[in-house]
Amino acid sequence: MAEIRIENVWKYFSKGKVAALKDVTLTIQDREFMVLLGPSGCGKTTLLRCIAGLEYPERGRIFIGGRDVTDAPPRKRNIAMVFQSYAVFPHLNVFENIAFGLRMQKRPNDEVKTRVHKAAEMMRIENFLERYPAQLSGGQRQRVAVARGLVMEPQVLLMDEPLSNLDALLRLQARAELKRLLQNVKTTTVYVTHDQIEALSMGDRIAVMENGQIVQADVPKQIYEYPGSHFVGGFIGTPPMNFMRGTVQSANGASAITIGDQPIRATLPEYVQVGQDLLMGIRAENIEASTNASPDAVPARVLVVEPLGSHLLLTAQVGDTPIKVQTRIDFPVEPDQTIYLKLEANQVRWFDPQTGMRYDAAP
């Protein structure tokens, strides 16, 4: 078993003046692929380094496989770590790079050879074992770094933005290969990234971090469709969720809200009151655009038209608020044109404008 349990962890920098982690609690199940996602400076790498034993928390405990490892050095945690820079040794060939940890443990040569070849085959680099890092592409070096971790047969694999140095196409390919590999290996994996596409496509669960705290942890579909806060909705998705401020016109049954200057019928939280402000969130693909006015359609002025191959991405203005709208590639539209937007009622999410938290946080 390689369950990871993080309990009330605090970590400070700058002699206690800066809290990088604030009372973080998270359980990562055995063989789960957990993604730590958030913007730069949110604490995700610090949390990973605390799990690895490269940083020690001032408060809280960390357990791996039921064992308290809070004060244990990295070598006694049965973990492997893949760094953003890969950290492959330029003077060693691929075989010896992968074998390095086994050599340090003074494993027999036959065992080293067997395990290195097995790890290399898993990463599809068995034909490169005699090459040196300078003779490899970025994607191949990344595979060497992962193989060096897997050859140790760790309980836990920690990965700190391992794809961030690759170009866009290679990153897409490496992402799919890495997901396939880790599904087969079934090692408990903690993966740090600021790229929400990586998080959505790879993780069994995502823990979204903001200012040293985990603000939402759930499966990717749930986080995308039901963000727990304005921050999560605005961070997840390409483009991110649209937010429009509105005022409740009526309540208790026949509800309506004014968006821009347009009153529209909507299913609002039961406890809202007439005159109350709400923040409405909706994704670009859940807005239907038309050139014809109709009841409950919100008028909007088109600012930018972006053809993206399979669809158009429009930036339109509703009142004073710019929003993104996704529509078909042949939709007849030009900048400065007025279009009319219908919102899919069951895809609208409501947020408190003051706290940013979603109403009815459990869907």
Secondary structure, 3 states (H helix, E strand, C coil): CCCEEEEEEEEEECCCCEEEEEEEEEEECCCCEEEEECCCCCCHHHHHHHHHCCCCCCEEEEEECCEECCCCCHHHCCEEEECCCCCCCCCCCHHHHHHHHHHHCCCCHHHHHHHHHHHHHHCCCHHHCCCCHHHCCHHHHHHHHHHHHHCCCCCEEEEECCCCCCCHHHHHHHHHHHHHHHHHHCCEEEEEECCHHHHHHHCCEEEEEECCEEEEEECHHHHHHCCCEHHHHHHCCCCCCEEEEEEEEECCCCCEEEECCEEEECCCCCCCCCCCEEEEEECHHHEEEECCCCCCCEEEEEEEEEECCCEEEEEEEECCEEEEEEEECCCCCCCCCEEEEEECHHHCEEECCCCCEECCCCC
